[in-house]
Amino acid sequence: MKAEFVERVRSRVASVGNEITFATVADAIRDEASGVVGDRDVLAAIRLLHQEFEGAGPLEPLLRDPGTTDVLVTAPDEVWVEGPRGLRKSEVRFPDEHSVRRLAQRLASAAGRRLDDAQPYVDAWLPGSGGLSRVRLHAVLPPIAPNGTCLSLRVLRPAVHDMAALCRFGTVDEEGASLLQAIIDARLAFVVVGGTGSGKTTLLGAMLGCVPGHERIVCVEDAGELAPNHPQFVRLIARPPNIEGAGGVTVRDLVRQALRMRPDRLVVGEVRGAEVVELLTSLNTGHDGSAGTLHANSPAEVPARFEALAALGGLARSALHSQLSAAIQLVLHMRRHHDSRRLTEISTLHRTPANFVTVKTLWRPGEPPPTLKTLRALHGANR
């Protein structure tokens, strides 16, 4: 089937403006072919064109694979997928660069965002459909990407594992699981840190499932990843602005709203911006046992990461360290090794005489866990 014929059909279908179905695509094919086209060619063209107008096109099967975490397109013949076996090149191919660009622009439009020569990059959430987990879209067009359109799709699957599942996966052993339960029981505030894909959200979700059922958890997220088995789990999700730049609701906005919803524990799915100011303020005003995740490669990086985020919210360095030492007691570090994710360290935050926060290791796997008395003593140690 010639490329120019497919292009004519594509233009005809796009110009109709109605809902795109197999029937409308088939009608457009027959109209362009003046009726002289076989059923086999019609079916082949329908499959090709329907992929371009529905879902994620040829990437849809990769996204629907339950093991997929990322799909990356760097060229028409360079489609990579990450899953249990790590990053690998897939068999998916695009006909040409224009096909990749069209898909990126269509997905951006579906997310209510603009992607063209005047706005050559986009970062947005795709609307879910057909049971597919939420997908984060990032795309960059030439000439910003000189070798061609780059498209990245990250699949965010709900973190629904409980502590028993984490023990089966080797994330923690039974002794470590008991320690995590003790942290919840002692109502210590904590952050889970680690690199991308290290299992931060999975661990946090499992720990929230250990919170007593009579306590109310209000969770603020940029994406709906956390789904703990808890009877009083309330979720608020941020919303990006529409194509006109209006209607956006930030995580910072939602943290303020969450404080008015009578939370026993406040959770921020990922601390990544100016919302850190409201979070630390709330943790210093009676919301013990609250939690969140933070992108950091080691516990030692945590004070510097909080400094950078607090600067976005206008909080001075000295004020940040004063609030941080009183608000958060523990740092839980997750590390990814090949296809496994493990809790490798639990650290404490301490305020020095110079009013700066330092990090000290409290526990590592294989060591005797701290007693419940020791954990409870952390509650007011730096206040």
C-alpha positions in Angstrom: 0.0 0.0 0.0 1.6 3.3 -1.1 2.4 5.9 1.4 0.7 8.7 -0.5 -2.6 6.7 -0.5 -2.4 6.2 3.3 -1.7 9.9 3.7 -4.8 10.8 1.6 -6.9 8.5 3.8 -5.4 9.9 6.9 -6.2 13.5 5.8 -9.8 12.6 4.9 -10.4 10.9 8.2 -8.9 13.8 10.2 -11.1 16.3 8.3 -14.3 14.5 9.1 -14.3 15.7 12.8 -16.6 13.0 14.0 -15.7 10.1 16.3 -13.1 7.9 14.5 -14.3 4.3 14.2 -13.3 1.3 12.0 -16.4 2.2 9.8 -15.3 5.8 9.2 -11.8 4.7 8.4 -13.1 1.9 6.0 -15.4 4.4 4.3 -12.5 6.9 3.8 -10.3 4.1 2.3 -13.0 3.0 -0.2 -13.7 6.7 -1.2 -10.0 7.3 -1.9 -9.6 4.1 -3.8 -12.8 4.7 -5.8 -14.0 1.3 -4.8 -11.2 -0.6 -6.5 -9.5 -2.0 -3.4 -9.5 -5.5 -2.0 -10.8 -6.5 1.5 -7.3 -7.5 2.6 -5.9 -4.1 1.7 -8.9 -2.4 3.5 -8.2 -4.4 6.7 -4.5 -3.6 6.5 -5.1 0.1 6.1 -7.7 0.1 8.9 -5.3 -1.4 11.3 -2.6 1.0 10.4 -4.7 4.1 10.5 -6.8 3.2 13.5 -3.6 2.8 15.4 -2.7 6.4 14.5 -6.0 7.8 15.7 -6.7 5.7 18.8 -4.7 5.2 22.0 -0.9 5.3 21.8 -0.8 3.9 18.3 1.8 1.2 17.7 3.0 1.7 21.3 -0.3 0.6 22.8 0.6 -3.1 23.2 3.8 -2.2 25.0 1.9 0.1 27.4 -0.7 -2.6 28.1 2.0 -5.2 29.1 1.7 -5.4 32.9 5.5 -5.5 33.2 6.2 -2.2 31.3 7.3 0.8 33.2 8.6 3.0 30.4 8.3 3.2 26.6 10.9 5.5 24.9 11.1 6.5 21.3 14.3 8.1 20.0 13.9 7.4 16.3 11.3 5.7 14.0 13.3 2.5 14.3 14.4 3.0 17.9 11.6 2.1 20.3 12.8 1.0 23.7 10.8 -0.6 26.6 11.7 -1.0 30.2 10.3 -3.8 32.3 11.4 -6.7 34.5 14.3 -7.5 32.1 15.6 -4.0 32.2 15.7 -1.6 29.2 15.5 -3.4 25.8 14.9 -2.6 22.2 11.4 -3.6 21.0 10.2 -4.8 17.7 8.0 -1.8 17.1 8.8 0.4 14.2 7.3 3.7 12.9 7.2 4.3 9.1 9.0 7.6 9.4 9.8 10.6 11.5 6.5 12.3 10.6 4.6 9.3 12.1 6.4 9.8 15.5 5.7 13.5 15.4 2.0 13.0 14.6 1.7 10.5 17.5 3.4 12.9 19.9 1.2 15.8 18.9 -2.0 13.7 19.1 -1.1 12.5 22.6 -0.3 16.1 23.7 -3.7 17.2 22.3 -5.5 14.4 24.2 -3.8 15.6 27.4 -5.1 19.2 26.7 -1.6 20.5 25.9 0.1 22.2 22.9 3.0 20.7 21.0 4.2 22.4 17.8 7.1 24.6 16.5 6.2 27.4 18.9 6.0 25.0 21.9 8.4 22.2 21.0 8.2 20.2 24.3 5.4 19.0 26.5 5.1 17.2 29.9 1.6 16.0 30.7 -0.6 13.2 32.0 -2.6 11.2 29.4 -6.3 10.5 30.2 -6.8 6.9 31.1 -8.9 4.6 29.0 -9.7 0.9 28.6 -8.3 -0.1 31.9 -4.8 1.3 31.1 -2.9 2.7 34.1 -2.1 6.4 34.1 0.6 7.4 31.7 2.9 10.4 31.9 3.9 11.9 28.5 7.0 13.8 27.7 7.9 14.8 24.1 10.4 17.0 22.4 10.3 18.1 18.7 13.0 19.2 16.4 15.0 21.4 16.3 15.3 21.1 20.1 15.8 17.4 19.5 18.0 17.6 16.4 17.9 13.8 15.5 14.1 13.7 15.5 11.1 13.6 17.8 11.8 12.1 21.2 8.8 10.5 23.0 8.8 9.2 26.5 5.8 7.4 28.2 6.0 6.3 31.8 3.3 3.9 33.1 2.3 4.6 36.7 0.6 1.6 38.2 -1.2 1.9 41.6 1.0 0.9 44.6 -1.3 -1.7 46.1 1.2 -4.2 47.7 1.0 -4.8 51.4 3.8 -5.6 53.8 3.5 -9.3 53.3 3.9 -8.9 49.6 7.1 -6.8 50.1 8.5 -9.6 52.3 7.8 -12.1 49.5 9.5 -9.8 46.9 12.6 -9.4 49.2 12.1 -5.7 49.6 12.3 -6.3 53.4 12.7 -9.3 55.6 10.3 -10.1 58.5 12.5 -8.2 61.0 12.5 -5.2 58.7 8.7 -5.4 58.3 8.3 -5.4 62.0 10.5 -2.3 62.3 8.3 -0.5 59.7 5.2 -1.4 61.6 6.8 0.0 64.8 7.6 3.2 62.9 3.9 3.6 62.1 2.8 2.7 65.6 5.3 5.3 67.1 3.7 7.9 64.8 7.1 9.0 63.5 7.1 11.3 60.4 9.3 10.0 57.6 10.3 10.4 54.0 11.1 7.5 51.7 14.0 8.4 49.4 15.7 6.7 46.4 16.3 7.0 42.7 13.8 6.7 39.9 12.1 3.3 39.9 13.6 2.3 43.3 10.2 1.4 44.8 9.7 4.5 47.0 5.9 4.7 46.3 5.5 1.0 46.7 7.1 1.0 50.2 5.1 4.1 51.3 1.8 2.5 50.1 2.5 -0.7 52.1 3.3 1.3 55.2 0.2 3.4 54.9 -1.8 0.1 54.8 -0.4 -0.5 58.4 -1.9 2.7 59.8 -4.8 1.9 62.2 -8.2 2.0 60.5 -9.6 4.7 62.8 -7.0 7.2 61.5 -7.8 9.4 58.6 -5.1 9.7 55.9 -5.3 12.6 53.4 -2.9 12.1 50.5 -1.8 14.8 47.9 -0.3 13.5 44.7 0.8 14.7 41.3 -0.5 11.3 40.0 -2.8 8.7 41.6 -0.2 6.1 42.4 -0.8 5.3 46.1 -3.7 2.9 46.8 -3.2 1.4 50.2 -5.7 -1.0 51.7 -7.0 1.5 54.3 -10.7 2.4 55.1 -10.0 6.1 55.5 -7.7 7.0 52.6 -8.6 10.3 50.9 -6.7 11.3 47.7 -6.3 14.7 46.1 -4.6 14.9 42.7 -3.0 18.0 41.2 -4.3 19.2 37.8 -2.1 20.9 35.1 -3.4 24.0 33.3 -5.4 23.6 30.1 -4.2 24.6 26.7 -5.1 28.2 27.5 -3.0 28.1 30.6 -5.9 28.2 33.0 -7.4 25.9 35.5 -4.2 24.5 37.0 -4.2 23.2 40.6 -0.8 22.6 42.1 0.3 20.2 44.8 1.0 23.2 47.0 -2.6 24.3 46.6 -3.8 20.9 47.6 -1.6 20.6 50.7 -3.3 23.7 52.0 -6.7 22.2 51.2 -5.7 18.9 52.8 -5.0 20.6 56.1 -8.7 21.7 56.2 -9.9 18.1 55.8 -9.1 16.9 59.3 -6.2 14.6 58.5 -4.7 12.4 61.2 -1.8 11.8 58.8 -0.9 14.0 55.9 0.9 12.4 52.9 2.5 14.0 49.9 3.1 11.3 47.3 6.3 13.0 46.1 7.8 16.2 47.5 9.2 18.0 44.4 8.5 21.7 44.7 7.4 24.7 46.8 4.8 22.6 48.6 7.6 21.5 51.0 6.9 24.8 52.9 3.3 23.9 53.7 4.3 20.3 54.4 6.9 21.2 57.0 4.6 23.7 58.6 1.8 21.1 58.9 4.2 18.5 60.4 5.2 21.0 63.0 1.6 21.6 64.1 0.3 18.3 65.3 0.2 16.0 62.2 2.4 13.3 63.6 3.1 10.2 61.6 2.9 12.0 58.2 5.0 10.9 55.3 6.1 11.4 51.7 8.7 10.5 49.1 11.6 12.4 47.9 14.0 11.8 45.0 17.4 11.5 46.5 20.2 9.0 45.8 21.2 8.7 49.4 20.0 9.8 52.9 23.0 12.2 53.1 21.5 14.2 50.2 18.2 14.8 52.0 19.1 18.1 53.7 20.4 19.6 50.5 17.4 18.4 48.5 15.0 20.0 51.0 17.1 23.2 50.9 16.7 23.4 47.1 12.9 22.8 47.3 12.4 25.2 50.1 14.1 28.0 48.1 11.4 27.6 45.5 8.9 28.4 48.2 10.8 31.4 49.6 11.9 29.7 52.8 15.4 30.7 54.0 18.0 28.1 54.6 18.2 28.6 58.3 14.4 28.4 58.7 14.3 25.3 56.6 16.8 23.4 58.7 15.0 24.5 61.9 11.7 23.2 60.6 13.1 20.1 59.0 14.8 18.8 62.2 11.5 19.2 64.1 9.2 17.9 61.4 10.8 14.7 60.1 12.3 12.0 62.3 13.3 9.3 59.8 14.6 8.8 56.3 14.0 5.4 54.6 16.3 4.7 51.7 15.2 2.4 48.8 17.7 1.1 46.2 17.1 -0.7 43.0 19.4 -3.5 42.0 18.6 -5.1 38.6 14.9 -6.2 38.9 14.8 -6.1 42.7 14.1 -3.2 45.0 15.2 -3.2 48.6 15.1 -1.1 51.8 18.8 -0.6 52.5 18.9 1.9 55.3 16.9 3.9 57.9 18.4 7.1 59.1 17.6 9.8 61.6 17.8 13.6 61.2 19.7 15.5 63.9 20.1 19.3 64.5 23.6 20.4 65.2 24.5 23.3 67.6 24.9 25.5 64.5 21.3 24.8 63.6 22.0 22.6 60.6 20.5 19.1 60.0 22.8 16.1 59.7 21.9 12.5 58.9 22.9 9.5 61.0 22.3 5.8 60.2 19.9 4.1 62.6 19.5 0.7 61.0 20.6 -1.5 58.1 19.4 -5.0 57.1 21.1 -7.6 59.2 21.5 -5.4 62.2 19.4 -5.6 65.4 16.4 -3.3 65.0 16.0 -0.4 67.4 13.5 -0.9 70.2 10.1 0.7 70.2 11.3 2.8 73.2 14.2 4.1 71.0 11.8 5.0 68.2 9.4 6.8 70.6 12.3 8.8 72.0 12.9 10.2 68.5 9.5 12.0 68.7 10.7 15.1 70.5 14.4 14.8 70.4 15.0 17.8 68.1 12.1 19.9 69.1 
